[in-house]
Amino acid sequence: MSSLIRFSHLKKTYIMGSNIVNALQDVSLSVDKGEYVSLMGPSGSGKSTLMNLLGCLDTPTSGKYWLNGTEVSTMDDDELAHVRNKEIGFVFQTFNLLPRLSALENVALPLVYAGVGKEERIRRATEVLEMVGLGGRVHHRPNELSGGQRQRVAIARALVNNPALILADEPTGNLDTKTSIEIMEIFEKIHDNGNTIILVTHEPDIAEHTHRIVRLRDGLVESDKPNKRVVRATRAR
């Protein structure tokens, strides 16, 4: 299986006044196409920094990052923006939906930036909303939806461009336990369809849904192990 993501000796340093903060010290990591991985670690471990690099929201101080065969670690802001819109679907803890737009319009927004025609935008946005169980809510605005429904809209928006990578940052952080389980079931369905998912979380019970758990500490990879319980269950299906 080919690597979708490959980091080589990635470092990220921030200068804060007279202090130098080594947020990532030396991270080498690869993720194959079709994997379902969680990134874990305490506050200050570097997982948020690594997520920003994964999502092409920032560039490393040194080291190299290849995404889908292209080196992105040396790209400028415009090039990174193009990669983000084409290759990455984001799901955030706070949903990041535009309040004045309907669910359908929120989901279709990445297609607007990609230059897709209106008829095709509506078709594809409707299709992914139906996939996440919101086919009957396409014209509802975010304030007319529950937290779980808003996160489903955010997941549909992440999927609509058929990206190479789904990157989810604490996607259940604002949800109750029952709704969190429902959202994780949607991610499992998305993974079963062949999508690559990297999920950033500090919650062990959420990470337990993924097939591989990478733990960071002090800007380094502390451990990188398959989740044997989930892998065994998947093989048994």
N, C-alpha and C positions, 0 to 999 in steps of 0.2 A: 504493500500500500504506500502511495507517495505522500510526502510531507506537505501539508497545507501551510504550516507555520514552522519556521526554524529561526531560533535565536542563537547567536554565537557570541559569547563573552560580552553580554549586554550590560552596560553601566549607565546609571543616571545620577548626576550630581546637581544639587541645587545650592546656590549661594544665597544665604539669608543673613544680610548684614555682614558681620565679620565671621559668621559660621559657615562651614561647608558641610552639607548634609548629603551623605551617600545613600540615596534612597534605594538604588539597586547597585550591588557591588560587583557581581560577576555571574550572570545568569545565562546558561546555555540550555536550550529546551527545544523539543520538536513536538508537533501535534500532527497526526496523520489525518487525512480526509476521512470524514465519517466518525471521528472520535467524539466522546461526550466527557468533558473534563471539568473539574471544579478547581478553582484556585482558592486556597484558604490561608489564613495567617492572622495573627493579632494586629491591633492597631500599630502602625509604624513598621510593619513587616516588609512593605514594598508592594503589596498586592494591588493597591490603587494605581501606583506608578506603572506597574507592569500592565494593568488593564488599559491605561492611557496609551502606552506604547503599542499594545496589541491592536487597539482601535484606531491607530494612526492619528490620535489626537495630540501626540507629542513625539519628539524624536530623541533617540538616546544620545548621551554624551559621548559614548564610544561603543564599539561593537556593531554587529550587523543583524538585520532583521529581514527575512524573506517571507513574503506572503504570496501564496499561490504562484511560486516560481519567480516573483519579481522582488528585487531588493528595494525596500521602502525606507530604510533607515537614513538615506541621504536625500530624500525628496524634499522639495520646498512645500510651502503651505497649500498652494493651488493644486499641486500634484497629489498631496495627501488627501485633500478634499475630494478629488476625483476617485481615488482608491476607496475612500470611506463610502461614498455613495454607490459605487459599483460592487464592492467586494464584501462589505460588512453591514449586518443588520444589528442595530442596538436595541436592547431592552433595559430600561432604567428603573430603579426603585421608585422614583417619583412620576413615572409614566411619561412625562414630557409631552403631553398632548396639547394642541392648541384649542383653547376653550370655545372659540367662536365657530370652529369647524365641526361638522358631523363626524361620526366614526369613519364613514366611507371616505370623506375628504382628508381626514388625518392619515389614514392608511395609504391613500393615493399620493400623498405629498412627495415621497422620494421619486415617484414616477414622473412628477412634474419637473423636478430638477434633472431627471434623466432624459427629458425631451420626448416622453411617450405621449401619443395622441389621447384625447379625452375618452373616446370610446373604449380603447384598450385599457386605459387607467381604471375606468369603472368596472370593466370585466374582471381584471386581475384583483382589484381591491375587494370586490364582492366575493370572489372565489376564496381568498384567504380569510375573510371574515367568517364565511360559512365554515371553513376548516376549523376555526377556533370556537365555533358554537355561537356566533353572533349574527347569523344570517338574518334574524328578525330585528336587529338593532342598528342597521346600517345608517339610518338617518338621525339617530340619537346623538346629542352632544355629550361631551364628557360629564357635565354636571347632572345629566339624566341617567348616568350609569353608576353601578356600584364600583368599589375599588377593584374587585376581581374582574369585572367586565372591562374596566379601563385598562387593566394590565393585558387582557386578551386583545384589545385594540392595539396596544403597543407591540405585542408579539406579532400580530398580523402585519403591522407596518414594517417590522423588521424582516418579515418573510417576503414582502411583495416584490422586491427587486431580485428575488432568487439569488441571494448573496452566497459567497463561498463560506462565510463564517457568521454564526449568530453569537454575539457577545452580550451576555446578560449580567448586569451589575446589581447584586442584591435584589433580584426580581420579586422576592416574596417579603421584603423587609417591611412593607406597609400593610401587610395582609394578615388576617387571622389564620389560625391553623388549618381549618377546613378549606378555606380558599387557597391557601398555600399548596395544599396537597393537590387540589384541582389544577392549579397552574403548573405544578411539576409533572402532572400526568400529560398536559399539553406538550411540555418540552420533550417528554419521552416519546410521544407520538411524532413530533418533529424529527427527533433523532432516528426513529424507526424508518422515516422516509428518506434517510440518507444524509441529513444535514449535519454539519460539524458545529458543535456547541461548546463554548467555554463560559462557565458560570462562576462569577466571583461571589463568594459568600463567607460569612463568619459563623454560619449555623451548621453544626455537624449533621443534623438530621436532614438538611437540604442537600448537603454534599453527598450524603448516602444514596441519593437518587442517581448520581453520576457514575460513570464506569471507571474513572481514573481520578485520583485525588493528589494534587500537587500542593504541598505546604511550603510557605515562605516564612523566613524569620531573619530579621536584620539584613534584608536586602539580598538574601541568598536562598537557594532552593534547599530546604531542610529535608524534605522527603518527596518522592514521586512514585506512587504505588497504584496498581490496579485495585479497584474495589471488587474483590473476589466474590462477595455475596451477590452483587448486581450482575456481574459477568456470568456467574453460574446460573442465575435465574433466567437471564436472557437466552443462554444456550439451551435451557430446558424448555423454552417456549416452542 
